[in-house]
Amino acid sequence: MKKTNRLLAAFGGIAAIALTAPSALAQTPEEFFKGKTVTVYIGFGPGGTYDLFGRMVARHIGKHIPGNPNVIGSNMPGAGSFTATNWLYRAAPKDGTALGIVAQTIAMEEKLNNKAVQYKTAEFNWVGRVTSNIEVHVISTKSKGATIEGAKTAEVPVASTGPGSPSDSYPKLMNAVFGTKFKVIRGFTGSTSGLLAVERGEVDGALTSWNTMKSTRMNWLTENRATLPVQYVLTRSPELKDIPTLVELATNEADRKLLNFAVSSAEIGRAILAPPGVPADRLAVLRKAFDAAMKDPELLAEVNKAQLDFEPMGGEELSKLVADSTNVDEAVIDRLQKILAE
């Protein structure tokens, strides 16, 4: 009898623990984030706009997250940001303490079956976009290929951050469609290291954002040290009204569809994402905090002082934009895959 009573008491204790555990372990987002450190992992090296906007978000989002966690930025460069993207998908904490800013082309690269892809874009949780992005190729005027026509006759070494990155894909695409002679030189950690290589004469050109160009290298243009032969967007930026878009250079409908798909990721731009599996209530809090940070007077002062492009978008709308960006004919996908594989 005593043994039976002990067993019943033990089972009763276990049942009580089972019943009380959910409420005991449950935490509000404020309780969870209090005292925590949230890290924004940046898929490129210091100096470019991924780094710029990633650290800007890190400086301002924390005060809008309940519990006011410490938020830091941390660079994780490599393979055109695939190192960071794959890590965020496969290994990062899925509790809301890990965020990332990675290449705007990750959805496209998955669609293209890039072998470096070890993630499912649809499973990421998109927190919000700071801005769409205008990318340009900067070519030294010392190069005979400083114009598109010149690049059809002279070899033009250009810096690349790795396969799958726009700095790798766009030159290949232009070579295939327009007959240019861009030579992709890999091994750079970001646009800043590529621009430094142009400055040192190690390469003739590098891909960067218009944001980075006008805030750090505008004198290259005013002093006629470099040219911008093309901008990788769907429509011309008002600030670059004399520079053709890649799509404009197309001479037939098939090329136009191909190039339109290739630059569609410019709308995704500089966006913050979270790994799969983040609890819904914490994701909602992070999205709300991001939206609040985009209206924060201190952040807006930074944007205005640096004259940065700034087109925020909320997480839900951004998620739809990412999904729509890969809605394209399979024939276009097949053609682009073959070009990038060469």
N, C-alpha and C positions, 0 to 999 in steps of 0.2 A: 504493500500500500504506500509506504514512504517513498519507494522508488518511483511508483506511478505518479505520486504527487510532485516529486522532483521533476519528472519529465514534463508533466503538464505545466509546471511553473516555468520550465525552460522554454517550452514552445510558446507559452503566453508572452514571455519576455521578447522572444524573436518576433512574434506577431506585433507586439507593441512597437518595437523598433521599426518594423516594416511600415507600420501605419504612420509613424511620426517622422520617418526619414525624409519624405519629400518636402514637408513643410519646414523641417529643420535645415535642410540643405538649400532650399529655395532662396535666391537672392534677387533683390531688385537690381536693375542696372547701376543705380547709384551706389548700392552696397558693394557690388562687384568691382566697379572701377575705382573706388576709393583706395588710395594707396598703391595702385597699380602703375606700371609703366607701359604705355602704348608706343610701339615702334612703327614708323613709316619706313619701310624698306624701299630704297631707290635703286632701280635696276641698272643704273648707269653711274659713271664716275662723277666726281664733283665738277661744277662749272656750267653745265648745260641747263636747259629749262626743266628737264625732269628733276634734276637736283634742286633747282631754284624753287619750283612750285611745290615739290615734295616737302622741302624744309619750311616753306611758307605756311603750308597746311599744318605741319607739326608745331609751329610756333603759336598758332591761333586756335586750333580746334579744341585743345584740352580744356579751356575755360568754359566751353559750351557743352562738355560732356558731364552729366551728373556724376558727382564724386570727384571731379577735377583731377583726373590722373595726370601724371607727368607724361608728356609726349615728346619723343625724340625722332630725329631722322637718322637713318643709317644706310650708307651706300653698299650695295651688293652688285657690283658690275660683273659682266661676263656674258659672252655669247649673244650680244645684242639684246640683253635683258632676259634671255631665256633662263639663265641661272636663277635669277630672282623669281621669275614667274613659276617655274617648276617647283622651286622650294616653297613658295607661298601655297601652291596647290597641294603638294604632297606632304610637307613636313612642318609647316608653320602652325603655331597654336591657333585653334579654331574657336577661340573664346572671345574674340574682339580686341585682343591686345596686339595683333599683327595686322598691319595695313600695307599696301604697296602702291607704287607708281611705276609702271612698266611700259614697254613699247606699245604705242597705239595700234600696232598691227597684229596683236596677238590673236584676235579672232580670225583675221585673214590667214595667218600662218597655219592655224589649225585646219582651216578649210582647204588649204593647199597641201595638207599632209606633210608638213615639214617634219623631218625625222627628229629634230630637237624638241618637238612639242611633247610634253608629258603631262598635259593638263586638258581639262574640258572647260572652254571659255564660259559656256552656259551655266556652269556650276559655281563660278565666282560670284561674289556679292559686290555689286557696284555701288560705291558710296556717293560718288559725285564727280563732276568734271569742273576743273578750274577754268579751262579755256580750250577752245578748238586750237588747231595748230597749223601754222604756215611754215612749211619746210622749204629750204632753198639750197641749191648747190652753189658754193662759193668757189670760184675758180680764179687763180692768180693771173693777172694780166701778163705775167712773164711767160705763161703757157701759150703755145700756138692754138690750143683748144679752148680758149676763153669764151668762145661762142659755140652755139650748137653746130653751126656750119664748120667752124674750125675743128671741132671735136670729131668731125667725120673724116678728117684727113690726118690729124695728129693724135698720137696716143696721149691719154690724159690720166696719169695715176691719181686715184682718189681714195681717201681714207674710209675704212669701213669698221663698224663695231662688231661685225660677225654675220654669218648667214641668217637670213630671216629678218634682219634689221632693214629699215628703209635705206640706210647708207650703203647696203649691199645690193638690195633689190632694184632700186631705181636705176643705177648705172647699167645693170644687166638688161633691164627692160628697155632702156633707151638704145643700147647697142643692138638689140634684136629688132626693134621697131623702126629706128631711124638710121641705123648704120653708123652710130658713133663708135669711138674707140676708147671708151673709158676702161681703165685697168684698175680693178678692185684690189686694194691693199688692206688686208685684215690685221687685227690685233690692237685696235684702238678701244679705249674704255668708254669713250663718249665724244660728243661733238667738240668739246674743249680741247681734248688731246689731238683730235683731227685738225682743228684750226691752228694749234701750235705747230703741227707738222707742216702745214702750209707755210706758216711764218718762217720755219727753218729751211724750207725748200726741199723737204723730204717727199712731199707729194704736191701735186698741182691744185688739188681741190678737196673739199670736205663738205659733207651735208650738215646743216645746222638749222635751227629755227630762226625765223625772222626776228623773234624776240631777242634771242641771243646775239644775233648779228647787230641789231640796232643799239643794243645796250652795251656791247663790248668791242665791236669791230667796225663801227660805222665809218671811222676814218679810212678804212680800207677802200670804201666806195668813194668818199669825197676826195681822196687823194689818188684815185684811179689805180689803186694797187690790186683790186679784184673786181670781178664782175659777177652778176647773178643772172645766168642765162635762162633760168626756168624756175617757176614756183610750183610746188606739188600740192595743188588744191583744185577744187572743182570750178571755182570762179575767182577772178583776180581780186586780190586785196586792194582796197582803195589806196593803201600806202605804196603799192607796187603796181600801179596801173599801167606802167610801160613794160612790165615783165610778163611774158606769156605763161599760161599754165601748161602743164604737161598735156592735158586733154586737148587744148587748142592746137597743139602741134600735129594732131592726128589728121591724116588725109583721107581716111575712109571709115565707114561705120564700124567695121570689125575692130579696128585699132582704137576707135573712140570708146567702145564698150570695155575693151581691155584696160585702157588707161583710166577710165572712170572708176573701175573697180579698184585699181591699184592705188588711187589717191583717196578713196572713200574714207579711209581710216583717219584722215585729217580732222574729221568732225569729232572723232572720239578724243583726240588730242591728249591733253595732260589730265588724266583721270585717276582717281583713287579707288582702289578695290580692296576687298577683304577675302580671305580664303573661304572655301565652301564650309558649310556646317556651323557658321556663326549663329548663335541663338537669335530668333526673330526679334525679340525685344531689344537686344543689344544692337542689332543691325539698324533697327528703327531709330534708336538713340544716336548712333553714329551718323546716320543720314541727316537727322535733324540738326546735329551739332555741326556737320559740314555746311549745311545751308546757312546756319547762323554765322559761321566763320566767314562765309563769302560776303556777308553784310557787315562784318565787324569793322568799325571805323579805323582801327589800327591796321588791319590788313589792307583796307582800301587805300589808306595813306601810303603804304608800301607800293601798291600797284600804281598809284598816280605818280609817285615820286620817280619810279623807274620807267614810267610810260609803257607798262606791259600790256599785251593783249589780255583781255579778261572777259570771258563769256561763260559764266557758271551755268551748270545744269544739274538738276537733282538726280538722285540715284535711280529712281524708277524710270524716268524718262531716258536716262543714259542706258539702262539695261535694254530698253527697246531699240535704241539707236544701235547698240552693239550687235543685237540680233539681226536687225535690218541690213547692216553693213555687209553681211555675207550672203544676202539673198540675190544670187546671180546665176546666170546660165552655166551649166556644167561645161559647155564648150569653152567659155571664157576661163574657167578654172583650169581645164586641161591645157589650154594654150599657155597660161601663165606658169603652170607647173613645169612644163617643158623648157620654157625660157630660163627659169630660175635654176633648173637642174644642170644647165649647161656650164 
